[in-house]
């Protein structure tokens, strides 16, 4: 395998695994812009406010 293709394959694999873990409700969905959770899991937890305003 070419060294130029290793990084894209790793990024693709990580993206797909994150999607599967979010779908399985193991990881919470996060904002692409700020990285904060989109929904609260615990009272008082900070959530994304990028799209409000």
mmCIF file of the N, C-alpha and C atoms, coordinates in Angstrom:
data_MODEL
# 
_entry.id   MODEL 
# 
loop_
_atom_site.group_PDB 
_atom_site.id 
_atom_site.type_symbol 
_atom_site.label_atom_id 
_atom_site.label_alt_id 
_atom_site.label_comp_id 
_atom_site.label_asym_id 
_atom_site.label_entity_id 
_atom_site.label_seq_id 
_atom_site.pdbx_PDB_ins_code 
_atom_site.Cartn_x 
_atom_site.Cartn_y 
_atom_site.Cartn_z 
_atom_site.occupancy 
_atom_site.B_iso_or_equiv 
_atom_site.pdbx_formal_charge 
_atom_site.auth_seq_id 
_atom_site.auth_comp_id 
_atom_site.auth_asym_id 
_atom_site.auth_atom_id 
_atom_site.pdbx_PDB_model_num 
ATOM 1   N N  . UNK A 1 1  ? 0.847   -1.182 0.000  1.00 0.00 ? 1  UNK A N  1 
ATOM 2   C CA . UNK A 1 1  ? 0.000   0.000  0.000  1.00 0.00 ? 1  UNK A CA 1 
ATOM 3   C C  . UNK A 1 1  ? 0.889   1.240  0.000  1.00 0.00 ? 1  UNK A C  1 
ATOM 4   N N  . UNK A 1 2  ? 0.504   2.194  -0.765 1.00 0.00 ? 2  UNK A N  1 
ATOM 5   C CA . UNK A 1 2  ? 1.267   3.428  -0.887 1.00 0.00 ? 2  UNK A CA 1 
ATOM 6   C C  . UNK A 1 2  ? 1.181   4.245  0.405  1.00 0.00 ? 2  UNK A C  1 
ATOM 7   N N  . UNK A 1 3  ? 2.267   4.897  0.725  1.00 0.00 ? 3  UNK A N  1 
ATOM 8   C CA . UNK A 1 3  ? 2.297   5.731  1.933  1.00 0.00 ? 3  UNK A CA 1 
ATOM 9   C C  . UNK A 1 3  ? 1.339   6.913  1.816  1.00 0.00 ? 3  UNK A C  1 
ATOM 10  N N  . UNK A 1 4  ? 1.049   7.330  0.598  1.00 0.00 ? 4  UNK A N  1 
ATOM 11  C CA . UNK A 1 4  ? 0.132   8.451  0.397  1.00 0.00 ? 4  UNK A CA 1 
ATOM 12  C C  . UNK A 1 4  ? -1.313  8.069  0.714  1.00 0.00 ? 4  UNK A C  1 
ATOM 13  N N  . UNK A 1 5  ? -1.634  6.793  0.696  1.00 0.00 ? 5  UNK A N  1 
ATOM 14  C CA . UNK A 1 5  ? -3.005  6.356  0.945  1.00 0.00 ? 5  UNK A CA 1 
ATOM 15  C C  . UNK A 1 5  ? -3.270  5.955  2.392  1.00 0.00 ? 5  UNK A C  1 
ATOM 16  N N  . UNK A 1 6  ? -2.230  5.849  3.198  1.00 0.00 ? 6  UNK A N  1 
ATOM 17  C CA . UNK A 1 6  ? -2.413  5.417  4.582  1.00 0.00 ? 6  UNK A CA 1 
ATOM 18  C C  . UNK A 1 6  ? -3.205  6.449  5.382  1.00 0.00 ? 6  UNK A C  1 
ATOM 19  N N  . UNK A 1 7  ? -2.847  7.709  5.282  1.00 0.00 ? 7  UNK A N  1 
ATOM 20  C CA . UNK A 1 7  ? -3.537  8.758  6.047  1.00 0.00 ? 7  UNK A CA 1 
ATOM 21  C C  . UNK A 1 7  ? -5.016  8.867  5.660  1.00 0.00 ? 7  UNK A C  1 
ATOM 22  N N  . UNK A 1 8  ? -5.377  8.910  4.366  1.00 0.00 ? 8  UNK A N  1 
ATOM 23  C CA . UNK A 1 8  ? -6.806  8.960  4.030  1.00 0.00 ? 8  UNK A CA 1 
ATOM 24  C C  . UNK A 1 8  ? -7.587  7.743  4.528  1.00 0.00 ? 8  UNK A C  1 
ATOM 25  N N  . UNK A 1 9  ? -6.969  6.553  4.467  1.00 0.00 ? 9  UNK A N  1 
ATOM 26  C CA . UNK A 1 9  ? -7.655  5.363  4.977  1.00 0.00 ? 9  UNK A CA 1 
ATOM 27  C C  . UNK A 1 9  ? -7.874  5.438  6.483  1.00 0.00 ? 9  UNK A C  1 
ATOM 28  N N  . UNK A 1 10 ? -6.899  5.944  7.222  1.00 0.00 ? 10 UNK A N  1 
ATOM 29  C CA . UNK A 1 10 ? -7.037  6.081  8.675  1.00 0.00 ? 10 UNK A CA 1 
ATOM 30  C C  . UNK A 1 10 ? -8.120  7.103  9.008  1.00 0.00 ? 10 UNK A C  1 
ATOM 31  N N  . UNK A 1 11 ? -8.153  8.209  8.288  1.00 0.00 ? 11 UNK A N  1 
ATOM 32  C CA . UNK A 1 11 ? -9.180  9.233  8.522  1.00 0.00 ? 11 UNK A CA 1 
ATOM 33  C C  . UNK A 1 11 ? -10.564 8.677  8.195  1.00 0.00 ? 11 UNK A C  1 
ATOM 34  N N  . UNK A 1 12 ? -10.688 7.965  7.095  1.00 0.00 ? 12 UNK A N  1 
ATOM 35  C CA . UNK A 1 12 ? -11.964 7.349  6.728  1.00 0.00 ? 12 UNK A CA 1 
ATOM 36  C C  . UNK A 1 12 ? -12.405 6.343  7.781  1.00 0.00 ? 12 UNK A C  1 
ATOM 37  N N  . UNK A 1 13 ? -11.493 5.498  8.227  1.00 0.00 ? 13 UNK A N  1 
ATOM 38  C CA . UNK A 1 13 ? -11.808 4.496  9.247  1.00 0.00 ? 13 UNK A CA 1 
ATOM 39  C C  . UNK A 1 13 ? -12.267 5.161  10.538 1.00 0.00 ? 13 UNK A C  1 
ATOM 40  N N  . UNK A 1 14 ? -11.555 6.207  10.984 1.00 0.00 ? 14 UNK A N  1 
ATOM 41  C CA . UNK A 1 14 ? -11.917 6.901  12.218 1.00 0.00 ? 14 UNK A CA 1 
ATOM 42  C C  . UNK A 1 14 ? -13.286 7.565  12.099 1.00 0.00 ? 14 UNK A C  1 
ATOM 43  N N  . UNK A 1 15 ? -13.577 8.158  10.956 1.00 0.00 ? 15 UNK A N  1 
ATOM 44  C CA . UNK A 1 15 ? -14.868 8.805  10.734 1.00 0.00 ? 15 UNK A CA 1 
ATOM 45  C C  . UNK A 1 15 ? -16.004 7.790  10.765 1.00 0.00 ? 15 UNK A C  1 
ATOM 46  N N  . UNK A 1 16 ? -15.817 6.662  10.096 1.00 0.00 ? 16 UNK A N  1 
ATOM 47  C CA . UNK A 1 16 ? -16.853 5.624  10.088 1.00 0.00 ? 16 UNK A CA 1 
ATOM 48  C C  . UNK A 1 16 ? -17.052 5.014  11.477 1.00 0.00 ? 16 UNK A C  1 
ATOM 49  N N  . UNK A 1 17 ? -15.971 4.794  12.214 1.00 0.00 ? 17 UNK A N  1 
ATOM 50  C CA . UNK A 1 17 ? -16.091 4.232  13.563 1.00 0.00 ? 17 UNK A CA 1 
ATOM 51  C C  . UNK A 1 17 ? -16.807 5.214  14.491 1.00 0.00 ? 17 UNK A C  1 
ATOM 52  N N  . UNK A 1 18 ? -16.507 6.493  14.372 1.00 0.00 ? 18 UNK A N  1 
ATOM 53  C CA . UNK A 1 18 ? -17.184 7.500  15.201 1.00 0.00 ? 18 UNK A CA 1 
ATOM 54  C C  . UNK A 1 18 ? -18.685 7.508  14.890 1.00 0.00 ? 18 UNK A C  1 
ATOM 55  N N  . UNK A 1 19 ? -19.025 7.429  13.616 1.00 0.00 ? 19 UNK A N  1 
ATOM 56  C CA . UNK A 1 19 ? -20.433 7.384  13.225 1.00 0.00 ? 19 UNK A CA 1 
ATOM 57  C C  . UNK A 1 19 ? -21.147 6.165  13.789 1.00 0.00 ? 19 UNK A C  1 
ATOM 58  N N  . UNK A 1 20 ? -20.488 5.018  13.759 1.00 0.00 ? 20 UNK A N  1 
ATOM 59  C CA . UNK A 1 20 ? -21.083 3.804  14.322 1.00 0.00 ? 20 UNK A CA 1 
ATOM 60  C C  . UNK A 1 20 ? -21.245 3.908  15.838 1.00 0.00 ? 20 UNK A C  1 
ATOM 61  N N  . UNK A 1 21 ? -20.273 4.485  16.518 1.00 0.00 ? 21 UNK A N  1 
ATOM 62  C CA . UNK A 1 21 ? -20.366 4.624  17.968 1.00 0.00 ? 21 UNK A CA 1 
ATOM 63  C C  . UNK A 1 21 ? -21.452 5.626  18.372 1.00 0.00 ? 21 UNK A C  1 
ATOM 64  N N  . UNK A 1 22 ? -21.648 6.664  17.576 1.00 0.00 ? 22 UNK A N  1 
ATOM 65  C CA . UNK A 1 22 ? -22.735 7.617  17.846 1.00 0.00 ? 22 UNK A CA 1 
ATOM 66  C C  . UNK A 1 22 ? -24.080 6.943  17.591 1.00 0.00 ? 22 UNK A C  1 
ATOM 67  N N  . UNK A 1 23 ? -24.182 6.166  16.523 1.00 0.00 ? 23 UNK A N  1 
ATOM 68  C CA . UNK A 1 23 ? -25.431 5.468  16.210 1.00 0.00 ? 23 UNK A CA 1 
ATOM 69  C C  . UNK A 1 23 ? -25.770 4.432  17.278 1.00 0.00 ? 23 UNK A C  1 
ATOM 70  N N  . UNK A 1 24 ? -24.754 3.837  17.885 1.00 0.00 ? 24 UNK A N  1 
ATOM 71  C CA . UNK A 1 24 ? -24.972 2.851  18.943 1.00 0.00 ? 24 UNK A CA 1 
ATOM 72  C C  . UNK A 1 24 ? -25.192 3.517  20.304 1.00 0.00 ? 24 UNK A C  1 
ATOM 73  N N  . UNK A 1 25 ? -25.155 4.844  20.325 1.00 0.00 ? 25 UNK A N  1 
ATOM 74  C CA . UNK A 1 25 ? -25.359 5.649  21.527 1.00 0.00 ? 25 UNK A CA 1 
ATOM 75  C C  . UNK A 1 25 ? -24.301 5.379  22.590 1.00 0.00 ? 25 UNK A C  1 
ATOM 76  N N  . UNK A 1 26 ? -23.088 5.072  22.143 1.00 0.00 ? 26 UNK A N  1 
ATOM 77  C CA . UNK A 1 26 ? -21.953 4.928  23.053 1.00 0.00 ? 26 UNK A CA 1 
ATOM 78  C C  . UNK A 1 26 ? -21.274 6.281  23.226 1.00 0.00 ? 26 UNK A C  1 
ATOM 79  N N  . UNK A 1 27 ? -21.175 7.039  22.139 1.00 0.00 ? 27 UNK A N  1 
ATOM 80  C CA . UNK A 1 27 ? -20.634 8.392  22.166 1.00 0.00 ? 27 UNK A CA 1 
ATOM 81  C C  . UNK A 1 27 ? -21.744 9.382  21.846 1.00 0.00 ? 27 UNK A C  1 
ATOM 82  N N  . UNK A 1 28 ? -21.698 10.569 22.461 1.00 0.00 ? 28 UNK A N  1 
ATOM 83  C CA . UNK A 1 28 ? -22.718 11.569 22.144 1.00 0.00 ? 28 UNK A CA 1 
ATOM 84  C C  . UNK A 1 28 ? -22.394 12.278 20.829 1.00 0.00 ? 28 UNK A C  1 
ATOM 85  N N  . UNK A 1 29 ? -23.425 12.750 20.108 1.00 0.00 ? 29 UNK A N  1 
ATOM 86  C CA . UNK A 1 29 ? -23.159 13.544 18.908 1.00 0.00 ? 29 UNK A CA 1 
ATOM 87  C C  . UNK A 1 29 ? -22.533 14.882 19.298 1.00 0.00 ? 29 UNK A C  1 
ATOM 88  N N  . UNK A 1 30 ? -21.564 15.338 18.517 1.00 0.00 ? 30 UNK A N  1 
ATOM 89  C CA . UNK A 1 30 ? -20.875 16.587 18.828 1.00 0.00 ? 30 UNK A CA 1 
ATOM 90  C C  . UNK A 1 30 ? -20.950 17.541 17.641 1.00 0.00 ? 30 UNK A C  1 
ATOM 91  N N  . UNK A 1 31 ? -20.761 18.809 17.938 1.00 0.00 ? 31 UNK A N  1 
ATOM 92  C CA . UNK A 1 31 ? -20.766 19.860 16.923 1.00 0.00 ? 31 UNK A CA 1 
ATOM 93  C C  . UNK A 1 31 ? -19.465 19.798 16.129 1.00 0.00 ? 31 UNK A C  1 
ATOM 94  N N  . UNK A 1 32 ? -19.556 19.946 14.813 1.00 0.00 ? 32 UNK A N  1 
ATOM 95  C CA . UNK A 1 32 ? -18.360 19.924 13.974 1.00 0.00 ? 32 UNK A CA 1 
ATOM 96  C C  . UNK A 1 32 ? -17.534 21.192 14.140 1.00 0.00 ? 32 UNK A C  1 
ATOM 97  N N  . UNK A 1 33 ? -18.178 22.286 14.516 1.00 0.00 ? 33 UNK A N  1 
ATOM 98  C CA . UNK A 1 33 ? -17.481 23.562 14.626 1.00 0.00 ? 33 UNK A CA 1 
ATOM 99  C C  . UNK A 1 33 ? -16.733 23.702 15.949 1.00 0.00 ? 33 UNK A C  1 
ATOM 100 N N  . UNK A 1 34 ? -17.406 23.426 17.085 1.00 0.00 ? 34 UNK A N  1 
ATOM 101 C CA . UNK A 1 34 ? -16.771 23.677 18.383 1.00 0.00 ? 34 UNK A CA 1 
ATOM 102 C C  . UNK A 1 34 ? -16.414 22.397 19.140 1.00 0.00 ? 34 UNK A C  1 
ATOM 103 N N  . UNK A 1 35 ? -16.959 21.259 18.757 1.00 0.00 ? 35 UNK A N  1 
ATOM 104 C CA . UNK A 1 35 ? -16.627 20.003 19.414 1.00 0.00 ? 35 UNK A CA 1 
ATOM 105 C C  . UNK A 1 35 ? -17.416 19.704 20.673 1.00 0.00 ? 35 UNK A C  1 
ATOM 106 N N  . UNK A 1 36 ? -18.320 20.601 21.056 1.00 0.00 ? 36 UNK A N  1 
ATOM 107 C CA . UNK A 1 36 ? -19.147 20.356 22.247 1.00 0.00 ? 36 UNK A CA 1 
ATOM 108 C C  . UNK A 1 36 ? -20.318 19.447 21.903 1.00 0.00 ? 36 UNK A C  1 
ATOM 109 N N  . UNK A 1 37 ? -20.883 18.837 22.949 1.00 0.00 ? 37 UNK A N  1 
ATOM 110 C CA . UNK A 1 37 ? -22.040 17.967 22.759 1.00 0.00 ? 37 UNK A CA 1 
ATOM 111 C C  . UNK A 1 37 ? -23.230 18.762 22.247 1.00 0.00 ? 37 UNK A C  1 
ATOM 112 N N  . UNK A 1 38 ? -24.072 18.110 21.449 1.00 0.00 ? 38 UNK A N  1 
ATOM 113 C CA . UNK A 1 38 ? -25.281 18.756 20.952 1.00 0.00 ? 38 UNK A CA 1 
ATOM 114 C C  . UNK A 1 38 ? -26.424 18.634 21.948 1.00 0.00 ? 38 UNK A C  1 
ATOM 115 N N  . UNK A 1 39 ? -26.360 17.633 22.821 1.00 0.00 ? 39 UNK A N  1 
ATOM 116 C CA . UNK A 1 39 ? -27.396 17.412 23.827 1.00 0.00 ? 39 UNK A CA 1 
ATOM 117 C C  . UNK A 1 39 ? -26.748 17.210 25.185 1.00 0.00 ? 39 UNK A C  1 
ATOM 118 N N  . UNK A 1 40 ? -27.465 17.574 26.231 1.00 0.00 ? 40 UNK A N  1 
ATOM 119 C CA . UNK A 1 40 ? -26.962 17.366 27.580 1.00 0.00 ? 40 UNK A CA 1 
ATOM 120 C C  . UNK A 1 40 ? -27.140 15.913 27.993 1.00 0.00 ? 40 UNK A C  1 
ATOM 121 N N  . UNK A 1 41 ? -26.130 15.352 28.622 1.00 0.00 ? 41 UNK A N  1 
ATOM 122 C CA . UNK A 1 41 ? -26.243 14.017 29.210 1.00 0.00 ? 41 UNK A CA 1 
ATOM 123 C C  . UNK A 1 41 ? -26.439 14.140 30.717 1.00 0.00 ? 41 UNK A C  1 
ATOM 124 N N  . UNK A 1 42 ? -25.857 15.202 31.307 1.00 0.00 ? 42 UNK A N  1 
ATOM 125 C CA . UNK A 1 42 ? -25.982 15.457 32.734 1.00 0.00 ? 42 UNK A CA 1 
ATOM 126 C C  . UNK A 1 42 ? -26.428 16.899 32.927 1.00 0.00 ? 42 UNK A C  1 
ATOM 127 N N  . UNK A 1 43 ? -27.114 17.165 34.008 1.00 0.00 ? 43 UNK A N  1 
ATOM 128 C CA . UNK A 1 43 ? -27.570 18.516 34.315 1.00 0.00 ? 43 UNK A CA 1 
ATOM 129 C C  . UNK A 1 43 ? -26.374 19.439 34.508 1.00 0.00 ? 43 UNK A C  1 
ATOM 130 N N  . UNK A 1 44 ? -26.388 20.581 33.878 1.00 0.00 ? 44 UNK A N  1 
ATOM 131 C CA . UNK A 1 44 ? -25.332 21.564 34.007 1.00 0.00 ? 44 UNK A CA 1 
ATOM 132 C C  . UNK A 1 44 ? -24.200 21.415 33.006 1.00 0.00 ? 44 UNK A C  1 
ATOM 133 N N  . UNK A 1 45 ? -24.247 20.392 32.188 1.00 0.00 ? 45 UNK A N  1 
ATOM 134 C CA . UNK A 1 45 ? -23.208 20.172 31.199 1.00 0.00 ? 45 UNK A CA 1 
ATOM 135 C C  . UNK A 1 45 ? -23.319 21.221 30.093 1.00 0.00 ? 45 UNK A C  1 
ATOM 136 N N  . UNK A 1 46 ? -22.194 21.735 29.629 1.00 0.00 ? 46 UNK A N  1 
ATOM 137 C CA . UNK A 1 46 ? -22.218 22.730 28.562 1.00 0.00 ? 46 UNK A CA 1 
ATOM 138 C C  . UNK A 1 46 ? -22.496 22.048 27.229 1.00 0.00 ? 46 UNK A C  1 
ATOM 139 N N  . UNK A 1 47 ? -23.286 22.728 26.396 1.00 0.00 ? 47 UNK A N  1 
ATOM 140 C CA . UNK A 1 47 ? -23.612 22.203 25.077 1.00 0.00 ? 47 UNK A CA 1 
ATOM 141 C C  . UNK A 1 47 ? -23.266 23.249 24.018 1.00 0.00 ? 47 UNK A C  1 
ATOM 142 N N  . UNK A 1 48 ? -23.336 22.844 22.771 1.00 0.00 ? 48 UNK A N  1 
ATOM 143 C CA . UNK A 1 48 ? -23.022 23.728 21.636 1.00 0.00 ? 48 UNK A CA 1 
ATOM 144 C C  . UNK A 1 48 ? -24.024 24.874 21.560 1.00 0.00 ? 48 UNK A C  1 
ATOM 145 N N  . UNK A 1 49 ? -23.510 26.083 21.340 1.00 0.00 ? 49 UNK A N  1 
ATOM 146 C CA . UNK A 1 49 ? -24.390 27.219 21.094 1.00 0.00 ? 49 UNK A CA 1 
ATOM 147 C C  . UNK A 1 49 ? -23.951 27.968 19.837 1.00 0.00 ? 49 UNK A C  1 
ATOM 148 N N  . UNK A 1 50 ? -23.280 27.275 18.936 1.00 0.00 ? 50 UNK A N  1 
ATOM 149 C CA . UNK A 1 50 ? -22.799 27.880 17.680 1.00 0.00 ? 50 UNK A CA 1 
ATOM 150 C C  . UNK A 1 50 ? -23.941 28.316 16.783 1.00 0.00 ? 50 UNK A C  1 
ATOM 151 N N  . UNK A 1 51 ? -25.029 27.550 16.774 1.00 0.00 ? 51 UNK A N  1 
ATOM 152 C CA . UNK A 1 51 ? -26.103 27.776 15.802 1.00 0.00 ? 51 UNK A CA 1 
ATOM 153 C C  . UNK A 1 51 ? -27.259 28.602 16.369 1.00 0.00 ? 51 UNK A C  1 
ATOM 154 N N  . UNK A 1 52 ? -27.129 29.109 17.582 1.00 0.00 ? 52 UNK A N  1 
ATOM 155 C CA . UNK A 1 52 ? -28.175 29.955 18.148 1.00 0.00 ? 52 UNK A CA 1 
ATOM 156 C C  . UNK A 1 52 ? -27.834 31.403 17.871 1.00 0.00 ? 52 UNK A C  1 
ATOM 157 N N  . UNK A 1 53 ? -28.847 32.211 17.791 1.00 0.00 ? 53 UNK A N  1 
ATOM 158 C CA . UNK A 1 53 ? -28.516 33.614 17.628 1.00 0.00 ? 53 UNK A CA 1 
ATOM 159 C C  . UNK A 1 53 ? -29.397 34.353 16.746 1.00 0.00 ? 53 UNK A C  1 
# 
